[in-house]
């Protein structure tokens, strides 16, 4: 339970970002299905919240927090986003939902109204396998620079506009976001081993860096919070600390050159990410 006393005694640190926001750090604390009582911290000047691992099942019950820029909710069990979520966090800049259970485009519809977003990660969510997923988010979020660790290219912007801007495109978008269109397919299953213990949650997805001429294939595998990025040349494992550094660099990068540097460091691994300065 996120009681007022629990939150008031929770650690608040300087986030590893360029602006050094005050961050409520609840990573690894077992939380309820949705956040509770965050209103007791409204006068604490929070610019970031980390509620990763584990517990949350929905993005809901947030008070209005216009100062919150960064929200990190990795490796929970989030499968829905409340309709009022965009109104609660109107100036959110970075949203990291890696390793959750968002399975349908309709369940993500409120995210499409976060118009200030520049960085979004839904890696490890079944919804990333839905048809037109990437172009839909690119079309709906005009300030988005990075989606699922891949830069948003001008070519993708043009493709998204061509697909969704006209009358047929509007109809297609409505169909994609209708609750009956994509059902509940793509859910994550956690089986049981021979000894009855839960198998470790594991999922592989493929993403493509759109502005590469050939399109470089990248697979991301998560096992119990450890992220492995598989390139054609091999595998790169990112620890929780490396992932946090990656999030910091992505939030700080403001130019194509800086994003290129971050992507190159990510391919080399955690040591390169830790050493990179923008």
N, C-alpha and C positions, 0 to 999 in steps of 0.2 A: 504494500500500500504506500502511495506517495502522500504521506501526511504532511501537514504544514511543518511540523517539527523536523521531519525527515529532510525536507527540502531546505529548510533554513540552516541545517547543519551539514548539508551536502557540500562537497568541494567546488569552489568557483576559482578557476585559474585563468591565466592569460592564454588565449587560444594561439596555436602556432600559425598565425596568419600575419600578413603584412600590417594590418591595422591593430593587431594584438587585442582583439575583442575579449571582453569578460565572458568566459564560457562556463556554463553549468555542466560539470563532467560527471555523468552517471553511467559511463561505460562499464559493463560487467555487473551492474547491480540488477538483481531480479525485480522487474517492474510489473505492474498490473497490465491488463489488456489495453488500457489507454492512459494517457497522462492525466494526472490529477493535481489540483491545488497549485498550479503554476502561478496563479494570480498573486500568491504571497511574495513572489520575487519580481513583481513588475517595477518596483523602485530600486532594483539592484543593477540596472544598466546592462542587462545581458545582451550581447551581440551574437552569441553562439550557444547551442545546446548539443550535447552528445549523449544520446540515449541508446547506444548500441549494446546489443548482447545482454540478455535476451528478454522476452516477455511481451512487448507491445504487439498487439494484433490489429490495431487500426491507428490511422493518423486522425485523431479527433480530440475534442475537449480542450483545445488550446485557447487561452484567452487572447485578446487582441494584443499583439506584441509588434508594433511597427518598427522597433529597433533591432529585431532579430534578423540577422543576415545569413547565418549558416546553421543548418540543421542536419545532424548526422544520426541516422537510425539504421546502421548496418546490422545484418544477421539477427533480425527479430523474426516475427511471424506475421508481419503486416500484410493483410489481404484486402483492406478497404481504406478509402480516404473520405472523410466526411465532407459534405457539400460546403460547409462554412470554413473549411481549412484555408482557402485563399484569402478570405476576409480577415482571418486571424493573423496571418503573416504576410501582409501586403507588400513588403519590401524584401522578401526572401531572395537571396542572391545565389546561394549554393545549397542544393538538396541532395544528400547521399542516402539512397535507399537500397544499397547493394545487399543482395542475399536475403530478400524477403519473399512474400508469396502473392504478390499482385499478379493475377492471372489473366484478367480481361481488360480491354481498352476502356470499357464502361466504368470499371472500378477505378481507373486512373483519370477519369474526366476532370475532376477538380484540379489536378495537377496542370492541366492545359490552361488554366486561368491564372497561373502564377507568372504574370507577364514580366516580372523583373528578373526571373531566373536567368543566369548566365551559365551555370554548371549544373548538370543533372546526371545522376547515375542510378539506373535501374538494373544494372548487371545482376544476373543471378535470379531475376524474377521471370516467371513464365511468359509474361506479357511481351517481353522482347522478341518472342518468336511469332507474334501476330503479324499478319500481312499489313503492310503500310505503317507499321508501328513507328519507325524512325522518321519518316516523312511527315506523319501526322504531328508529332511533337515539334519538329522543326518548323512546320507551318504555323502552329498555334503559339509558339513562344518566340517572338521576334528578336529577343536579346540573347537567345541561347548560343553560346560559343562552343560548348563541349557537351556531348551526349554520349554516355557510356564509354568514356575515355577516348573518344574519337572526335576530332575537330569537325564542326559543322562547316561545310564548304559552300562556296557560292553556287556551285553546281547543284548541290542538294537543295539549297534555298530555291533555286529556279525550278527544280523538279517538283518540289513541294507546292510551289505556287501554281504551277501548271496543272497539278493533280487536283488541288482542292479549291482554287479560287473561283471557278466558274460554277454555273448552276448544277451541272452533273457532279462536280466535285463536292459541293455542299451536300448533295444527296448522299454521296458516298460517305462523307464524314458522319452524317446522321446515322447511316446504316452501321458504320464501324462502332459507333458509340452507343448503339441501342443495346439494351441488356440482353436481348434474345439473339443478337448477331454472333456473339463469340462464346456464349455460355460459360461454362466453368472449366473448359479444357486447359491443359497445361499446368494443372496443379502439381505441387511438389509432394511426392510420397516419401515417407520415412518408414521403412520396413523394420522388421525385427530379425535379429540374428538367431542362430540355432539355440543360443543360450537365453533367448527372450529379451536380450538387451536391444536398445534402439540402434539401428545402423546409423552411421554418421551421414548427415545430410550432404549430398553431393550433387552438383549440377554443372553441366557444361553448356556453354552457349558460344555462338560465333558472332563476331562483329567484324566489320570491314572499315578500314580507314578510307573514307570516300574520295579523298583528293589524291590518293595514289593511283597512278595510271592503271596498274593491273588490279589494285585492290588487295591489300595485304591481309591475309586471314589471321585472326587472333582468337584463340579459345581461352576462356577464363574458367577455371575450376576452383570451387571453394569447398574446403573440408574443415568443418569446425572452426570457421573464422580465419583460416589461413588461405590466402589467395594465391593461386598459381596462374601466371599468364604464359600460355604456350604459343610461341612464335614458330615459324617454319624452321628456325635455326636452333630451337630447343625450348626449355622451360625456364621461367623466371618465377621464383617464389617470393611473395611479399608478406612480411609479418604484419601484425597489427600496427607496430610502430612505423613500418615502411608505408602502409596504407594511409596512416595519418599524415605522414610527410607528403605523400602524393596529393592528398586532399588540400593540404596547405599550398603546395606549388600550383595546383590547378586554380585555386581561388586567387592566387597572387598574379598569375600570368595575365597580361593584358594585350599582348601582341602575338601575331602568328609565329614570329621567331621564338618567343618564349614558350609557346605551346609546342613547337617543334622540339625544343630543348627538353621539355618535360617528357614528351613521348619517347625521345631517344633514351633518356635516363631510365624510364620505366622498362624499356626493352632490355637494358643492361642489368637491372636488378636493384635491390635495396640499397647497396653501397653507393651506387650512382645517384639515386634519389636523395640520399642523406647528404651527399657532397655538393649537389647542385644548388647554386645560389642565383636568384634572378635579380 
